[in-house]
Amino acid sequence: MLLKKAFCSWSGGKDSCLAYYLAQQEGITFSYLFNVLDEDGETSCTHGLPASLMRLQAKLAGIPLVQLKTNGIRYEEDLRKQLHEFKDQGINTGVYGNGDISPIWIGGVSKEEGLDPVFPLKDIHKTEVLNKLIVLGFKTIVVTARADLLGQQWLGKEVDEQFIIDWEQLKKKHNITPDQEAGLYHTLVLAGPIFKGQLEIVKTEKVLRNGYWFLDVRAVADTQ
């Protein structure tokens, strides 16, 4: 059987961390974490987190981090180039969480570039993802929240049993279906079984832009 040598698509949030963990448990070996940044190279695309914070996470995971600077116009072109580079380095697998990008689309692009796409969370209900994070010991907080549904009070909330209760109540109140959950909030994982230490948030500011509240992380430290 061909050894799966992989990169993990990385946002720093719950889905990418759990996907990494589950894939690792299945024997997949990781060579890189792969994080997409805005064109300025300072902020992650989906979660609005500092690029430097992603590098600290990778340090705690003990895995090299590749960060791709791009924009909406060049995204597919730049992504394909990076996947091709991974392929040239002997990587044959891309591991993806259940993020905002369509698994059908990213799976197709990966295959076209010669990589086997793996989606460890594809058959796991979103609430079960939260439960698994808690049981496995991941420490996770909310860093982005859609303003019209959640509000700034959700920023910094830890994903624990009470979080799941509050989230289920909010979904019921607003008739939110599982298909509508993606993108309503994003998270940052501070600690867990894939890390050798934990991140400590030192300074933050709550910022509203484009209909979302962001926990603007101004300073962070790592403890090992």
Buried (B, 14 or more C-beta within 10 A) or exposed (E): EEEBBBBBBBBBBBBBBBBBBBBBEEEBEBBBBBBBBBBEEEBBBBBBBBBEBBBBBBBBBEBEBBBBBBEEEEBEEBBBBBBBEBBEEEBBBBBBBBBEBEBEEBBEBBEEBEBBBBBBBEEBEBBEBBBBBBEBEBBBBBBBBBBEBBEBEBBBBEBBEEBBEBBEEBBEEEEBEEEEBBEBBBBBBBBBEBBEBBBEBEEBEEEEEEEBBBBBBEEBEBEE
